[in-house]
């Protein structure tokens, strides 16, 4: 049985705008540009409970990257534009029903963007950008 985070990682690796040769890590982001990561976010795993006791679950995570950042305004604009394209890609895939492939009787229902891409921290010519997402799924 494949862990949910691995299914999410595999799905995000299909985003065509990822820079060639850059790593997509799990729960860690290095200090060098350019790297990507999917990081888990603590949450209540239950998204909704129906009257019959059936549950819909959720998995919160962020997609993050370490990007170059300098005094050139175009660099910041370009970095944020990458996140706009990622958000559009997620929304289009969600609309088309193209979602992470889950195992163990888990059925993906939706993948939602919860926050736009933003700078979380800046350090020595690089910045950590991220946006938060939620995978909603059912279990058989």
N, C-alpha and C positions, 0 to 999 in steps of 0.2 A: 504494500500500500504506500503510495507516494504522499508525502506531507503536503499540505495546502501551499505552504510557502514555496516549495519546489515547483508546484504547478504554476504558481503566479510568476516565478522567475522564468520558467520555460516560455510562458505566454509573452512576457515583456521582451524577451530576447527576439521576438519576431517583429518588434517595432522597427520599421525601416530606417528611421532617423538616428538610431544608435551609431555612434562613431565606430568604424571598423577597428577591430583589435582591442577595444576597451573592455575591461572586465565588468561583469554584472555580479556583484557580490551579494551575500545575504547577511543582514544584521550588522554590517560593518562597512565603513566607507574610508578608504585610505586618504592620505594627505596629498597625493599627487593628482594632477589633472591629466586626463579626463578619466574618471571612474564613475560607475553607476552602482546603485544598491537598492534592494528591496529590504525594508526594515519593518519588523512587526511592531504593532502599537497595542498596548493593553486595552482591553474592552470586555464588556459582557458578551460572551459568545452568542447569546440568545437575542435575536433581532425582534422577533414577534412570537407570541404564543396565541394559538387559536383556542376557542371555547372547548374544543374536543381534546385539548392538551397537545396537539401537534405543534411543533416548533419550526420556525425558520431561523437559521443561524447567520452570523456575520463574521467576517475576518477583516479587521482593519490593518492597514499597512501604509507606508509611505514609499514612494519612488523618489530616490534622491540621486544627486550627482555632485561631483566635485568638478568645478569649471574654472577656467582662467577668468580673472576679473582685474581690470586695471582702470585707469582714469579715462580711457576712451569710452564715451557713452555708447558707441555701437556695440561694444563687447557685451555690456549688460543687456542691451536690447536683443541682441542675437541669442543670448542665453535664455531670456524669458520667452523669446519666440519659439525656441525648442520645446519649452513646456506647453505653450499654446498648441503646437502641433501634436504633442503627446496627448493632451486633453482631448483634442478633436479625434485622434485615432481611437482612444478608449471609447468615446461616445459613439462613434460610427460602428465599432465592433459590437458594442452593447446593443445598438439598434438592430444590427444584422444577426444578433444571437451568437456571435463569435466570442466565446468566453474561455477562460482557462479550463482545461480538461482535468476534472477531479476524479479521484479514485475512492474506493471504500464505500460505495453507495451514496456518495455526495453528488448532488446535482446542482450545477451553477444556475442561478436565476438572473443575476445582474452584477455588473461591475460598474461602480459609480465613482466619479471624481467628487471628493468632498471639499477640497480647497484648490485654489489656483496655485501655480508654481510661484515660489517666493524664495528670497535669500534667507537662510536660517542663520548663517554665520560667515564671517569673512576672516581670512587668515593668510597673511604673507603672499598676496597676489592671486589667491584662489578664494572661491566662495562655495559653500554648500547650499545648493538649491534643493527644494523638495516640494512635493504635493502629496496630499493624503487621499487615499482611496478606500473603498469598502467593497468586498466581495460578499454578495448575499447568496446563500445556498440552502438547499434542503437535504435532509438525510433520509434514505429509505429505511 
